Amino acid sequence: MTIPVLILAGSRDGERDPLAQMGNVTHKALLPIQGVPMIDRVVHALEQTPEIGHIWVSIEQPHCLSHLRGRVAILQAGPSPSESVLQAIARIGTPCLVTTADHALLQPEWVKEFLQKSLLIKADISAGIALKSTIQRDVPQTKRTYIHLSDISFSGCNLFWLGTAKSLNVIKLWCRLQHHRKHPWRMARILGLPVILRLLTKTLSVQRLEERIHTLTGAYVRLLPLSDGRAAVDVDKPADAQLATQLLKGS
């Protein structure tokens, strides 16, 4: 069985990303790294992964990806990443792998490792992460945003496994949280104040976090550490683009 994959390439609320402006391109996904648009690098990595089947890309201006015609199917993006996922999965179905177009360093072995771990645990939804210690070992020069729990500190790897239809309940929760992202107390009410307090005081464990999401959504969620810290390096700012270029030159 091959697994379909969705690549998120849209811009939030249709706004032009600062990196797109820096590179004089319409979308951040088209920003060239080592002369190759990031979206092309992601598509190539997925094409080199035997477990991957049909590739879908979500973007609000499909004509921007005309050069990939025949290699990917293009879907209309929603106003936010979470809404784009919901719209796309209604067409693609589950199971499905989700990643992002700014994952310029993506490697087939990372995708394979993540899929194998996700299939082994049989969760409704899983997310690839890299532990802080792993990132500092492999890319000590990077500056990542870390989530600090009581038992681990980690950064996301922009790899998500939507194993069953229940995973959409988690995406809907994500939609609600995104809708209130400028109102932290409203987000706190959704997640529950005890969870927020535990998170702020670094007394929330991975297990408690996964259990809380299950209580809210009915879906079994797992955070899956990957073995290569570079998997956490996406391109969100100019320094990330410079780092990705340096790492690709050295590979």
C-alpha positions in Angstrom: 0.0 0.0 0.0 1.3 3.5 -0.9 0.2 6.5 1.1 -1.0 9.8 -0.3 0.7 13.0 0.9 -0.5 16.5 1.3 1.9 19.4 1.0 0.8 22.7 2.5 2.1 25.5 0.3 -0.4 28.3 0.9 0.0 31.7 2.6 -1.9 32.5 5.8 -5.0 34.5 5.0 -3.6 35.0 1.5 -0.9 37.4 2.7 2.5 37.5 1.0 5.1 36.0 3.3 8.2 38.2 4.1 10.4 35.4 2.7 8.5 35.5 -0.6 9.1 39.2 -0.8 12.8 38.7 0.0 13.1 36.2 -2.8 10.8 38.2 -5.2 8.5 35.2 -5.6 4.7 35.0 -5.1 4.9 32.3 -2.4 7.4 31.2 0.2 7.1 27.7 -1.2 8.8 29.0 -4.4 11.8 30.6 -2.6 15.0 29.0 -4.2 17.4 27.3 -1.8 20.6 26.4 -3.7 18.9 27.4 -6.9 15.9 25.1 -6.4 12.5 26.2 -5.2 11.7 24.7 -1.8 8.5 23.1 -3.0 10.4 21.3 -5.7 12.8 19.9 -3.1 10.0 18.6 -1.0 8.3 17.0 -4.0 11.5 15.3 -5.1 12.1 13.9 -1.6 8.6 12.4 -1.5 9.0 11.0 -5.0 12.1 9.2 -3.8 10.2 7.6 -0.9 8.8 4.2 -2.0 6.0 4.3 0.6 4.5 7.5 -0.9 1.8 7.4 -3.5 -0.1 10.4 -5.0 1.2 13.8 -4.1 -1.3 16.7 -3.5 -0.4 20.3 -2.9 -2.6 22.9 -1.3 -2.1 26.5 -2.5 -4.4 29.4 -3.1 -3.0 30.3 -6.5 -2.7 27.0 -8.4 -1.1 28.6 -11.5 2.0 29.3 -9.4 2.8 25.5 -9.5 2.3 25.0 -13.3 5.9 23.8 -13.5 4.9 20.8 -11.4 2.0 19.7 -13.5 2.0 16.0 -14.0 3.9 15.4 -10.8 1.4 16.7 -8.3 -2.4 17.4 -8.0 -3.2 20.9 -6.9 -6.0 21.8 -4.4 -7.3 25.2 -3.4 -6.0 26.3 0.0 -8.2 27.5 2.8 -7.6 30.7 4.8 -5.3 28.9 7.3 -3.2 25.7 7.4 -5.8 23.8 9.5 -8.6 24.7 7.2 -6.5 23.7 4.2 -6.0 20.3 5.8 -9.7 19.8 6.5 -10.7 20.8 2.9 -8.0 18.6 1.4 -8.7 15.5 3.5 -12.3 15.7 2.4 -11.0 15.0 -1.1 -8.0 12.7 -0.3 -9.3 10.8 2.7 -7.3 9.0 5.4 -4.7 7.6 5.9 -2.6 10.6 4.7 0.8 12.1 5.4 0.9 15.9 5.7 4.0 18.0 5.4 4.9 21.6 4.4 6.5 23.2 1.4 9.1 25.0 3.5 10.7 21.7 4.6 13.6 22.4 2.3 15.9 19.8 3.8 13.3 16.9 3.8 14.9 13.5 3.2 13.3 10.2 2.1 14.8 8.4 5.1 13.0 10.9 7.5 9.7 10.3 5.8 10.2 6.5 5.9 11.2 6.5 9.6 8.2 8.6 10.5 5.7 6.4 8.6 7.2 3.2 10.0 6.8 4.5 13.6 3.3 5.8 12.9 2.1 2.5 11.5 3.7 0.6 14.3 1.8 2.5 17.1 -1.5 2.6 15.2 -2.4 6.1 16.5 -5.3 8.1 14.9 -2.9 10.9 14.4 0.9 11.4 15.1 3.4 14.2 14.8 7.1 14.0 14.1 9.3 15.8 16.6 13.0 16.2 17.3 14.2 16.3 20.8 16.2 19.4 21.8 19.3 17.2 22.5 19.1 15.7 19.1 18.8 19.1 17.4 21.7 20.5 19.4 23.7 17.5 18.4 23.0 17.6 14.7 22.5 21.4 14.0 23.9 23.3 17.0 23.9 26.5 14.9 20.1 26.6 14.5 17.7 28.5 16.6 14.4 26.6 17.1 11.3 27.3 19.0 11.0 24.6 21.7 8.0 23.2 23.6 9.2 22.3 27.1 7.3 19.5 28.8 8.2 17.9 32.1 9.9 14.9 30.5 11.1 16.3 27.1 11.9 19.5 25.2 11.2 19.3 21.5 10.6 21.1 18.2 8.2 20.0 15.5 9.3 18.4 12.2 6.3 19.4 10.0 5.4 15.7 9.5 1.9 14.6 10.5 0.2 11.2 10.1 -3.5 11.3 9.8 -4.2 7.6 10.2 -8.0 7.5 10.7 -11.0 9.8 10.3 -10.8 10.5 14.0 -7.7 12.5 13.2 -9.9 15.2 11.8 -11.2 15.9 15.2 -7.7 17.0 16.2 -7.5 19.2 13.1 -10.9 20.8 14.0 -9.4 21.5 17.5 -6.4 23.1 15.7 -8.8 25.2 13.7 -10.5 26.5 16.9 -7.1 27.3 18.5 -5.9 29.1 15.4 -9.1 31.1 15.3 -8.3 32.4 18.8 -4.5 32.6 18.4 -4.5 36.3 19.3 -6.6 35.6 22.4 -4.5 33.4 24.7 -7.2 33.1 27.4 -9.7 31.8 24.9 -7.2 29.2 23.8 -6.7 28.4 27.5 -10.4 27.8 28.0 -10.5 25.4 25.1 -7.5 23.3 26.3 -8.3 23.7 30.0 -6.6 26.0 32.5 -4.8 23.2 34.4 -3.2 22.1 31.1 -2.0 25.6 30.4 -0.6 26.0 33.9 1.2 22.7 33.7 2.7 23.7 30.4 3.8 27.1 31.7 5.4 25.5 34.8 6.9 22.7 32.7 5.0 20.1 34.7 3.0 18.7 31.8 4.2 15.3 30.6 3.9 13.9 27.1 1.5 11.3 28.3 -0.7 13.9 30.0 -0.7 16.1 26.9 -1.7 13.2 24.7 -4.4 12.1 27.2 -5.8 15.7 27.2 -6.1 15.8 23.5 -7.8 12.4 23.5 -10.3 13.7 26.0 -11.1 16.7 23.8 -11.2 14.9 20.5 -11.6 11.2 21.0 -8.5 10.6 18.9 -5.3 8.8 20.1 -2.4 11.1 19.5 1.3 10.4 19.6 4.4 12.5 19.4 7.2 10.6 17.6 10.8 11.6 18.0 12.9 11.3 14.9 16.6 10.3 14.9 17.9 13.3 12.8 17.8 16.8 14.3 17.9 18.4 10.9 14.3 17.2 10.4 13.2 20.1 12.7 14.8 22.8 10.4 12.1 24.5 8.2 12.5 27.8 6.5 10.5 30.5 8.4 13.0 33.4 8.3 16.1 34.6 6.4 18.4 32.9 8.9 16.7 29.6 8.2 17.2 30.0 4.5 20.9 30.7 5.0 21.2 27.7 7.3 19.4 25.4 4.8 21.8 26.6 2.1 24.8 25.9 4.2 23.6 22.4 5.2 22.8 21.5 1.5 26.2 22.7 0.4 27.8 20.4 3.0 25.7 17.4 2.1 
